[in-house]
Amino acid sequence: MPIPRLSAGDPVRITISASVVRSGPGYIELSPRTYLQFESEDDVEVEVVAGTFRRGDVVTDGSRTLLRTVVTRDSGTEAYWTAEDGSVVRDDEVRPEALRLLVRIA
């Protein structure tokens, strides 16, 4: 997605899905090739994504609430999301960076 034309003073929220290479006072280096510099930690909000989602996790993608469903059968294990209306939502139908954990059950 192209970055829109920005002007000084424009309020923005930037979402980056990446892995931490290193961090220290005033900076975070991410993979791939992203470097953030800041004067105060109050200027940056970081959400750590804790591994993969597990059975029973409840998330939102910004427009709907989803429940992580895992079914184990003789043929193997199948994991998908279940929407509030009961419809099945496959992993390739959601943007992982948009998912925000609401509830984790043990």
Phi and psi in degrees as a GROMACS rama.xvg file:
@    title "Ramachandran Plot"
@    xaxis  label "Phi"
@    yaxis  label "Psi"
@TYPE xy
-70.3232  148.045  PRO-2
-78.5076  127.675  ILE-3
-67.7317  159.365  PRO-4
-66.2339  125.728  ARG-5
-116.496  150.522  LEU-6
-122.464  155.341  SER-7
-55.7201  132.171  ALA-8
94.5393  -10.2981  GLY-9
-64.7295  129.877  ASP-10
-75.994  133.595  PRO-11
-137.454  155.586  VAL-12
-126.95  124.539  ARG-13
-113.328  128.134  ILE-14
-111.049  126.484  THR-15
-127.163  124.491  ILE-16
-101.822  114.533  SER-17
-160.507  177.359  ALA-18
-110.108  144.553  SER-19
-75.6837  129.291  VAL-20
-90.4972  -48.4863  VAL-21
-163.466  159.408  ARG-22
-147.603  159.723  SER-23
-164.548  -175.195  GLY-24
-59.4295  118.4  PRO-25
84.6957  4.72511  GLY-26
-155.191  154.596  TYR-27
-138.885  127.613  ILE-28
-106.62  128.796  GLU-29
-118.87  157.779  LEU-30
-106.27  130.956  SER-31
-97.3803  126.904  PRO-32
47.6405  46.5854  ARG-33
-125.471  131.88  THR-34
-129.682  123.698  TYR-35
-111.808  132.313  LEU-36
-121.933  137.269  GLN-37
-148.291  153.677  PHE-38
-83.0372  -35.6373  GLU-39
-137.73  141.912  SER-40
-63.9662  -19.7568  GLU-41
-66.4954  -17.7051  ASP-42
-84.6341  -10.1754  ASP-43
-128.031  133.971  VAL-44
-113.159  120.573  GLU-45
-115.194  129.672  VAL-46
-111.919  120.721  GLU-47
-88.5323  124.409  VAL-48
-88.6096  117.938  VAL-49
-89.389  87.2379  ALA-50
59.6539  -155.035  GLY-51
-85.7151  163.415  THR-52
-77.9554  149.543  PHE-53
-115.55  164.493  ARG-54
-52.3885  130.785  ARG-55
92.5689  -11.2075  GLY-56
-64.5289  139.08  ASP-57
-112.851  126.681  VAL-58
-130.074  168.021  VAL-59
-125.345  145.87  THR-60
-106.49  13.5576  ASP-61
99.8074  -21.2489  GLY-62
-125.866  -16.6966  SER-63
-153.391  161.267  ARG-64
-100.413  136.331  THR-65
-127.97  143.844  LEU-66
-110.135  129.495  LEU-67
-75.053  120.89  ARG-68
-115.03  131.553  THR-69
-129.283  125.41  VAL-70
-119.061  128.037  VAL-71
-110.289  124.919  THR-72
-127.955  176.407  ARG-73
-58.8138  -31.7366  ASP-74
-80.871  -7.46711  SER-75
135.776  -169.393  GLY-76
-108.623  136.298  THR-77
-122.244  130.008  GLU-78
-121.662  137.546  ALA-79
-159.176  176.124  TYR-80
-102.524  145.58  TRP-81
-115.937  123.722  THR-82
-79.33  167.176  ALA-83
-59.6131  -29.0189  GLU-84
-84.8944  4.60001  ASP-85
90.7219  -6.13757  GLY-86
-72.9007  149.275  SER-87
-89.0439  132.539  VAL-88
-120.393  116.807  VAL-89
-77.3787  156.895  ARG-90
-56.8373  -34.5345  ASP-91
-78.3369  1.96756  ASP-92
-100.759  0.12112  GLU-93
-125.912  152.026  VAL-94
-91.7057  114.922  ARG-95
-55.2546  -35.2925  PRO-96
-69.4894  -16.1494  GLU-97
-87.3152  -15.7674  ALA-98
-76.3744  130.526  LEU-99
-122.245  123.822  ARG-100
-67.6843  127.747  LEU-101
-101.99  -44.8176  LEU-102
-142.862  133.497  VAL-103
-120.261  122.745  ARG-104
-95.3763  109.052  ILE-105
